[in-house]
């Protein structure tokens, strides 16, 4: 696998979220540089960024390792999202552009059509694009960045069940866009809060139950058998 140097951080993060690099496992610069086809410099910079984001920790005598989040830390992420996504929707109602509305409406039309037809294959990615665009419409780069990091971490820590009624889910998306288009920040906030709370119920923790941390693997990244 060869990726551009500026994309190394994204590639490592994506692989952590996908479970390619196990929680607690060592992240050796040399092996990572070989895996992604770059020098060790962009790998070192990426690891610093990922440590700031909470995906990587530096341990004495072990160096960089994939973080091992606790159950409480995972629960906190859902709570944070429940507070920040409604805030983003309220800000979007005040600051959105016509370009944002055009994209949001297009995503809602496509999502509603796929949901009615029972074609759920693309609904998860469409939902991700919807919430990413809604965050961008808030006009706050800091808020957008925080929500993006939350989505990555939640995808890492939780498995998400398909909604029982995708049609209802996309009806809620449509109601959020309607409120944003009208500039009704309070309604946008309220609908998004309800939507986020409902969606949280479909999340199933990937970590073991109880307060103990997940197992600590100190083995180097295993590159055999991985897809390139």
C-alpha positions as CSV (number, residue, x, y, z in Angstrom):
1,X,0.0,0.0,0.0
2,X,1.4,3.4,-1.0
3,X,-0.3,6.6,0.2
4,X,0.7,10.3,-0.2
5,X,2.7,11.5,2.8
6,X,0.0,14.0,3.7
7,X,-2.5,11.2,3.9
8,X,-0.6,8.9,6.2
9,X,-2.4,10.1,9.3
10,X,-5.8,9.4,7.7
11,X,-4.6,5.9,6.6
12,X,-3.3,5.0,10.0
13,X,-6.5,6.3,11.7
14,X,-8.7,4.4,9.2
15,X,-6.8,1.2,9.9
16,X,-7.1,1.7,13.7
17,X,-10.8,2.2,13.4
18,X,-11.1,-0.9,11.1
19,X,-9.2,-3.0,13.7
20,X,-6.1,-3.6,11.4
21,X,-4.0,-2.2,14.3
22,X,-5.2,-3.9,17.5
23,X,-5.9,-1.9,20.7
24,X,-2.7,-1.9,22.8
25,X,-0.6,-3.0,19.9
26,X,2.7,-1.3,19.1
27,X,3.0,1.1,16.2
28,X,6.5,0.8,15.0
29,X,7.6,3.7,12.7
30,X,9.7,1.4,10.5
31,X,6.9,-1.1,9.9
32,X,4.3,1.6,9.4
33,X,6.6,3.4,6.9
34,X,7.0,0.1,5.0
35,X,3.2,-0.6,5.1
36,X,2.2,2.8,3.7
37,X,5.1,3.3,1.3
38,X,6.5,6.5,2.9
39,X,9.5,7.6,4.9
40,X,9.5,7.6,8.7
41,X,9.1,11.4,8.9
42,X,5.3,11.6,7.9
43,X,4.7,8.5,10.1
44,X,6.2,10.2,13.1
45,X,4.1,13.3,12.5
46,X,1.0,11.2,12.0
47,X,1.6,9.4,15.3
48,X,1.9,12.7,17.1
49,X,-1.4,13.9,15.6
50,X,-3.2,10.6,16.4
51,X,-1.9,10.8,20.0
52,X,-3.4,14.3,20.3
53,X,-6.7,12.9,19.0
54,X,-6.6,10.0,21.5
55,X,-6.1,7.1,19.1
56,X,-2.4,6.6,20.1
57,X,-0.5,6.6,23.4
58,X,3.2,6.7,24.1
59,X,4.3,4.1,26.6
60,X,7.6,3.8,28.4
61,X,9.8,1.1,27.0
62,X,7.2,0.4,24.2
63,X,6.9,3.6,22.3
64,X,3.7,4.4,20.3
65,X,0.8,2.0,20.9
66,X,-2.8,2.0,19.9
67,X,-4.9,3.4,22.8
68,X,-7.0,1.1,24.9
69,X,-10.2,3.1,25.7
70,X,-12.3,2.1,28.7
71,X,-16.1,1.6,28.7
72,X,-16.6,4.9,30.5
73,X,-14.5,6.7,27.9
74,X,-16.7,5.2,25.1
75,X,-19.9,6.2,26.9
76,X,-18.6,9.7,27.3
77,X,-18.2,10.0,23.5
78,X,-21.9,9.2,22.9
79,X,-22.8,11.8,25.5
80,X,-20.5,14.4,23.9
81,X,-22.0,13.7,20.5
82,X,-25.5,14.1,22.0
83,X,-24.5,17.6,23.1
84,X,-22.5,18.8,20.1
85,X,-24.6,17.6,17.1
86,X,-27.7,19.5,18.2
87,X,-25.4,22.6,18.7
88,X,-24.0,22.1,15.2
89,X,-27.6,21.9,13.8
90,X,-28.6,25.1,15.6
91,X,-25.5,26.9,14.2
92,X,-26.2,25.5,10.8
93,X,-29.7,27.1,10.9
94,X,-28.0,30.5,11.4
95,X,-25.0,30.1,9.1
96,X,-25.8,27.6,6.4
97,X,-25.2,28.6,2.7
98,X,-27.4,27.7,-0.3
99,X,-24.6,25.3,-1.3
100,X,-24.9,23.5,2.0
101,X,-28.7,23.3,1.6
102,X,-28.4,21.9,-1.9
103,X,-26.1,19.1,-0.7
104,X,-28.2,18.3,2.3
105,X,-31.5,18.2,0.3
106,X,-29.8,16.0,-2.3
107,X,-28.6,13.6,0.4
108,X,-32.1,13.5,2.0
109,X,-33.8,12.8,-1.4
110,X,-31.3,10.0,-2.1
111,X,-31.5,8.5,1.4
112,X,-35.3,8.6,1.4
113,X,-35.4,6.9,-2.0
114,X,-33.0,4.1,-0.9
115,X,-34.8,3.6,2.4
116,X,-38.2,3.3,0.6
117,X,-36.8,0.7,-1.8
118,X,-35.3,-1.2,1.1
119,X,-31.8,-0.7,-0.4
120,X,-29.9,-0.2,2.8
121,X,-26.4,-0.9,1.4
122,X,-25.4,2.7,1.0
123,X,-27.6,4.2,3.8
124,X,-24.8,4.2,6.4
125,X,-22.4,6.1,4.2
126,X,-25.1,8.5,3.1
127,X,-25.9,9.1,6.8
128,X,-22.3,9.9,7.4
129,X,-22.1,12.4,4.6
130,X,-25.3,14.0,5.8
131,X,-24.0,14.6,9.3
132,X,-20.6,15.7,8.0
133,X,-22.3,18.3,5.7
134,X,-24.6,19.4,8.5
135,X,-21.5,20.0,10.7
136,X,-19.8,21.9,8.0
137,X,-22.9,24.1,7.6
138,X,-22.4,25.2,11.2
139,X,-19.7,27.6,10.0
140,X,-17.4,26.5,12.8
141,X,-14.2,24.7,11.8
142,X,-13.5,23.8,15.5
143,X,-17.0,22.3,16.0
144,X,-16.7,20.5,12.6
145,X,-13.3,19.0,13.6
146,X,-14.6,17.9,17.0
147,X,-17.6,16.2,15.5
148,X,-15.4,14.5,12.8
149,X,-13.1,13.1,15.5
150,X,-16.1,11.9,17.5
151,X,-17.5,10.0,14.5
152,X,-14.2,8.3,14.0
153,X,-13.8,7.3,17.6
154,X,-17.4,6.1,17.9
155,X,-17.0,4.0,14.8
156,X,-13.9,2.5,16.4
157,X,-15.5,1.7,19.8
158,X,-19.0,0.7,18.7
159,X,-20.8,-1.6,16.3
160,X,-23.9,0.1,15.0
161,X,-27.1,-1.9,14.2
162,X,-29.1,-0.9,11.2
163,X,-32.1,1.2,12.1
164,X,-35.4,-0.7,12.5
165,X,-37.1,1.9,10.3
166,X,-34.7,3.6,7.8
167,X,-37.6,5.5,6.4
168,X,-38.2,7.1,9.8
169,X,-34.5,7.9,10.2
170,X,-34.4,9.7,6.8
171,X,-37.7,11.5,7.6
172,X,-35.9,12.9,10.7
173,X,-33.0,14.0,8.5
174,X,-35.5,15.7,6.2
175,X,-37.1,17.5,9.2
176,X,-33.6,18.7,10.3
177,X,-32.9,20.2,6.9
178,X,-36.3,21.9,6.8
179,X,-35.6,23.6,10.1
180,X,-32.1,24.6,9.0
181,X,-33.5,26.0,5.7
182,X,-36.1,28.1,7.7
183,X,-33.4,29.4,10.0
184,X,-35.2,27.8,13.0
185,X,-32.3,27.1,15.2
186,X,-34.3,25.8,18.2
187,X,-36.3,23.3,16.1
188,X,-33.1,22.2,14.4
189,X,-31.5,21.6,17.8
190,X,-34.5,19.8,19.2
191,X,-35.0,17.4,16.3
192,X,-31.3,16.7,16.1
193,X,-31.2,15.9,19.8
194,X,-34.0,13.5,19.5
195,X,-32.4,11.9,16.4
196,X,-29.0,11.5,18.1
197,X,-30.6,10.0,21.2
198,X,-32.5,7.5,19.1
199,X,-29.4,6.6,17.1
200,X,-27.3,6.0,20.2
201,X,-29.6,3.2,21.2
202,X,-28.4,1.2,18.2
203,X,-24.8,1.3,19.3
204,X,-23.2,-1.8,20.8
205,X,-19.9,-1.5,22.6
206,X,-17.0,-3.4,21.0
207,X,-15.2,-3.4,24.3
208,X,-15.7,-6.1,27.0
209,X,-18.2,-5.3,29.7
210,X,-17.0,-4.1,33.0
211,X,-14.5,-1.4,34.0
212,X,-11.4,-3.4,33.1
213,X,-9.4,-2.3,30.1
214,X,-9.2,-4.3,27.0
215,X,-6.3,-6.8,26.7
216,X,-2.9,-5.3,26.1
217,X,-1.1,-6.6,23.1
218,X,2.6,-5.6,22.9
219,X,3.3,-7.4,19.7
220,X,4.5,-5.5,16.6
221,X,2.0,-4.7,13.9
222,X,1.4,-8.0,12.0
223,X,1.8,-7.1,8.3
224,X,1.3,-10.6,6.9
225,X,-2.1,-11.4,5.4
226,X,-3.2,-7.7,5.3
227,X,-4.7,-6.3,2.2
228,X,-2.6,-3.8,0.3
